[in-house]
Amino acid sequence: MFYVKKRFEISAAHRLDLGYESKCCNVHGHNWIITVECRAKELNSDGMVTDFTHIKQLVVDKLDHAVINDVLDVNPTAENIAKWIVDNVPNCWRCEVQESEGNSAAYEKDF
């Protein structure tokens, strides 16, 4: 099995739709640290699992300096952002999304 991991930081805003009162229901921003992990049994014709540039195009180019509510069709919690990334990046099996120091969420695809 081959593995690649890409880690990057983006700045983006979101507003959470919660069933309780919280200041997170207001639009606010984070400097998110996102780690994308991809794997494949065989390399593609270019000798890669997934091109790092393609990961950047699919994640950073869509989320950086965006209001994440305008990109995702679900409540943009760190958990849902991680799942959205796994669902949209080829060969991605795991993603960790850190929204602030000490607060992160991850999603792993079941195989």
C-alpha positions in Angstrom: 0.0 0.0 0.0 1.3 3.5 -0.9 0.4 6.5 1.2 0.7 10.3 0.8 -0.2 13.0 3.3 -0.7 16.7 2.6 -1.0 19.2 5.4 -1.9 22.8 4.8 -3.4 25.9 6.6 -6.3 27.9 5.3 -8.2 30.8 6.6 -12.0 30.5 6.3 -15.2 31.5 8.0 -18.3 29.5 8.9 -21.4 29.7 11.0 -22.8 26.7 12.8 -26.5 25.8 12.9 -26.8 24.4 16.4 -29.7 23.1 18.5 -28.6 25.3 21.4 -27.5 28.9 22.0 -23.8 29.4 21.1 -21.6 32.2 19.9 -20.5 29.8 17.1 -23.9 30.4 15.5 -22.5 33.8 14.4 -20.2 34.0 11.4 -16.6 33.6 12.6 -13.3 32.5 11.2 -10.4 30.1 11.9 -7.0 29.4 10.6 -7.7 25.8 9.9 -5.0 23.2 9.7 -6.1 20.3 7.5 -4.3 17.0 7.0 -5.4 14.9 4.0 -4.3 11.3 3.8 -4.6 9.2 0.6 -3.7 5.7 -0.2 -3.6 3.2 -3.1 -2.5 -0.3 -3.7 -1.1 0.7 -7.0 0.3 4.0 -8.3 -1.3 5.8 -11.2 0.3 6.2 -14.6 2.3 9.2 -13.3 3.7 7.1 -10.4 1.6 8.8 -7.8 -1.2 7.9 -5.3 -2.8 11.4 -5.8 -1.0 14.5 -7.0 -0.4 17.0 -4.2 -1.4 19.8 -6.6 -4.8 18.1 -7.2 -5.4 17.8 -3.5 -4.7 21.6 -3.2 -7.0 22.4 -6.1 -9.8 20.3 -4.6 -9.5 21.6 -1.0 -7.5 24.8 -0.7 -8.8 26.5 -3.8 -12.4 25.8 -2.7 -12.1 26.6 1.0 -9.4 29.1 1.6 -10.8 32.6 2.3 -14.3 31.3 1.8 -17.4 31.2 3.9 -17.6 27.4 4.2 -21.4 27.5 4.5 -21.4 28.6 0.9 -19.4 25.6 -0.2 -20.7 22.6 1.8 -24.4 21.5 1.7 -24.2 20.4 5.4 -23.6 22.2 8.7 -19.9 23.1 8.4 -18.6 21.5 11.6 -15.0 20.3 11.6 -16.4 16.7 11.4 -18.5 17.5 8.3 -15.6 19.3 6.7 -13.3 16.3 7.2 -16.0 14.0 5.6 -16.5 16.4 2.7 -12.8 16.3 2.0 -12.6 12.5 2.1 -15.6 12.3 -0.2 -14.1 14.8 -2.7 -10.4 13.9 -2.9 -9.5 10.8 -5.0 -8.0 8.0 -2.9 -8.5 10.0 0.3 -9.2 7.6 3.2 -8.7 10.0 6.2 -8.8 13.7 6.9 -8.1 15.7 10.1 -9.4 19.2 10.5 -8.1 21.4 13.3 -10.1 24.6 13.8 -8.1 25.9 16.7 -5.3 24.8 19.1 -6.6 21.7 20.9 -9.8 21.3 18.8 -9.7 18.9 15.9 -12.0 16.3 14.3 -11.2 13.5 11.9 -13.1 11.3 9.4 -11.9 7.9 8.1 -13.5 6.0 5.2 -14.5 2.4 6.0 -13.2 -0.1 3.6 
